[in-house]
Amino acid sequence: MDTLHTWFVIVVVAFCLIGLVANVLLIGLILFRTPKMIEKYSKLVMCSAIFDLIGLVCMIFVVPKEVCYDKGDTTIVHFYGACVLMGEEACWTNFGILECIYTVTSCFLCFSYIFRLLVIKSRSPSYAVLIVVCCCIIIPHMVLAFGYYKMFEKGRYFVNNGLGRHTETFGKDVIGMFCYADYRDWLPFSVVHYTLISATIPFVSSIPLRSMVIRHLNRAQMNMSEASKNMHRMLIRALNIQLVVASCFFLAMIIFVINNYGDSQAHWPDYTSVPMATLQNVLAPIANIYVIMPYRRISNLE
């Protein structure tokens, strides 16, 4: 592994370790230090933190770099994480899980705004409803992991049979596994666009939902206690920061699209698209710990 790839792995793993610590701390605070007033909502935060944790573990395990050729016709994913010691199938599977985490995170953010809106309107959903919604968010997106695995499995056939025009450019010189993907083929086209669309729709929906939550809070706060108003404002502030943090995925998506369909000779997009998307899993727990005052006080040992 050359110096550039070594530093790439070090930086990615370092950021992921920070996120792992933050998510473990947040989960611990939720389990043992959650005030009664936000107990139900905290379960949503914990689900999101658990998936952030899984995503960061997968990121450390794969440390992927995406290299695009022929203006998007061919995308090769190089793996530099520990998965290379376990074989290409392990890399494919964990990369697929990582991609589905992005869509699940976006959906949890959207539902958190819906939950906050329902609470303000005194229609707080039951725990049973929360469980059903969480299952409806998680289960459909898990198919993505299988989709990426099959996409890469199909790509292995092209590489092994010399059908990839750029096979000779990475060959034995690359540390890790690689996969060939022709985006004119229905399988990779469907899998990649399903990822992008299923993450974009809930994120975009969160923007008008945010306005609705603030508007309803302004109307209802005359009948609320000061403690209740402060609690709602605090949680809305936390969601607003998460909304900004979630934009990391869409910056990564823009980089991915430019890298695929542009004609740039720069190499920095190869190294930034996937790590940039994972940055939200690092920053979201830090934002929650900082903004949600009961967690912040305890984490500061106040």
Stockholm file with secondary structure:
# STOCKHOLM 1.0

chainA/1-302         MDTLHTWFVIVVVAFCLIGLVANVLLIGLILFRTPKMIEKYSKLVMCSAIFDLIGLVCMIFVVPKEVCYDKGDTTIVHFYGACVLMGEEACWTNFGILECIYTVTSCFLCFSYIFRLLVIKSRSPSYAVLIVVCCCIIIPHMVLAFGYYKMFEKGRYFVNNGLGRHTETFGKDVIGMFCYADYRDWLPFSVVHYTLISATIPFVSSIPLRSMVIRHLNRAQMNMSEASKNMHRMLIRALNIQLVVASCFFLAMIIFVINNYGDSQAHWPDYTSVPMATLQNVLAPIANIYVIMPYRRISNLE
#=GR chainA/1-302 SS CCHHHHHHHHHHHHHHHHHHHHHHHHHHHHHHHCCGGGHHHHHHHHHHHHHHHHHHHHHHHHCEEEEEEGGGTEEEEEECSGGGGTCHHHHHHHHHHHHHHHHHHHHHHHHHHHHHHHHHTTCCCCHHHHHHHHHHHHHHHHHHHHHHHHHHHHHHHHHHTTCCTTGGGTGGGSSSCCCCCBTTSHHHHHHHHHHHHHHHHHHHHHHHHHHHHHHHHHHHGGGSCHHHHHHHHHHHHHHHHHHHHHHHHHHHHHHHHHHHHSCCCCSHHHHHHHHHHHHHHHHHHHHHHHHSHHHHHHHTTC
#=GC SS_cons         CCHHHHHHHHHHHHHHHHHHHHHHHHHHHHHHHCCGGGHHHHHHHHHHHHHHHHHHHHHHHHCEEEEEEGGGTEEEEEECSGGGGTCHHHHHHHHHHHHHHHHHHHHHHHHHHHHHHHHHTTCCCCHHHHHHHHHHHHHHHHHHHHHHHHHHHHHHHHHHTTCCTTGGGTGGGSSSCCCCCBTTSHHHHHHHHHHHHHHHHHHHHHHHHHHHHHHHHHHHGGGSCHHHHHHHHHHHHHHHHHHHHHHHHHHHHHHHHHHHHSCCCCSHHHHHHHHHHHHHHHHHHHHHHHHSHHHHHHHTTC
//
